[in-house]
Amino acid sequence: MIYQFIEKIKESLENDNFIKITLSNFIFNQEDTTLKKILIRKTIIKREENLTFVYRHKTKDITKNYLIVEGIKEIITFITKENATQNQKGFFNQAILFTTDFDVHIKNINKKPSIHSQKPTQKQALSTSHDKQKKRAIQTKDQKGNSKKYLQALKITDNTGKVYANAQDKYKQINQYIEILSVLLKQLPSQKSLQITDMGAGKGYLTFALYDYLKNNLKLKVSTVGVEFRKDLVNLCNQIAEKSSFENLSFVEGTIEEYQIKQTQEEEKTHVLIALHACDTATDDAIFKGIEADAELIVVAPCCHKQIRREIEKKENNKIQNQLSPLTSYGIFLERQAEMLTDTMRCLLLNYCGYHTKAVEFISDAHTPKNVLLIATKKESFLEENIKIKKLEEFENLKSFFGIETHYLEKLILK
């Protein structure tokens, strides 16, 4: 009967009506007591047909891919009592083959095996794509099915809405950013009407995506200003915004340090300040602008942490020693230590100014090394004097330990 079952599997694969296989009722040996079932589906990997096995344990899933022949051998091992005992794996007492034409059950393998067919419970084959297709926050087409103009203009998609191969990482980055921000924005008290300032907007990839998401997905009243010192990019982004009918999205020329953020009239008050990949102390300038505006949310993705690294290197030249001196004697570790120290001190100063802070991964470093987001949310509890004093003490202790004379953001806040 096991032979019959295996033949049915082979036939369904050849006839292209295979859906999946489920192995259940695991009778285990002492070496493996957590395996509960195995789920098997067909996938195409590098243009070859594979069987993907999901080994479902009590607290985790393990996925392995096999070529068809190898996969069938693995199935035989797990539904043949003698093979399983010999290999000390245990075996499954029941298996179901699902096809678009019929289902085949084999059970009681341990004692008196029986096999029978019945009408199909599913009539549609599963996707054979190895990668699960995730529904993105930013879709490439609008409600009418047309490719979005700003994604075309930014060379993310073609005129059919297909993402270019060389833009896949940027597209993933945009969506990861939107997914993180969407959760934070929904928690803001002013979420029905948002004024957003994007410091160092660059070519506007994320600025456009955020405006699109808030306006068209969440249906919020939103006004966004992108600040960028390169005039050509400002002109380009304003042209794209106009062509996309994003009437409340504009870009202005200027540096982060010199930009005068509006903070007087309530309807023009910045609720959200973002700065992605502003170089070195430009991130500090952006953070300070958000603090000055009493923004409800400040989100920055820092890069080029040069200022604090120079301070640490100055300490090394002066032979100031601490327990981490061996670590910072290596250039690459010094660079990473400077990054962590810079951003930790930024968070402590934001705490001192009344913000709850956290650091999250922006996107996997497989896509970009600039993958840390610092998120600061205004909280009344952080304005309590005892908390402010504690955070400032922690800040000063870090300065002392690493021999740092001053942090650039400190000069702006505590001047």
Secondary structure, DSSP 4 states (H G I P E B T S, - for coil): -HHHHHHHHHHHHHTT-EEEEEEEEEE--TT---EEEEEEEEEEETTEEEEEEEEEESS-EEEEEEEHHHHHHHHHHHH-HHHHHHHT--EEEEEEEEESS-EEEEE-TTSS-EEEEE--S--SPPP-BSS--PPPSS-SB-TTSPBPHHHHHTTSB-TTSPBPGGGHHHHHHHHHHHHHHHHHHTTSTTTTEEEEEEET-TT-HHHHHHHHIIIIIS--EEEEEEEES-HHHHHHHHHHHHHTT-TTEEEEE--TTT-----SSGGG--SEEEEEEEETHHHHHHHHHHHHTT-SEEEEEEE--HHHHHHHHHHHHTT---TTHHHHTSHHHHHHHHHHHHHHHHHHHHHHTTEEEEEEESS-TTT-S--EEEEEEE-GGGGSHHHHHHHHHHHHHHHHHHT----HHHHHH--
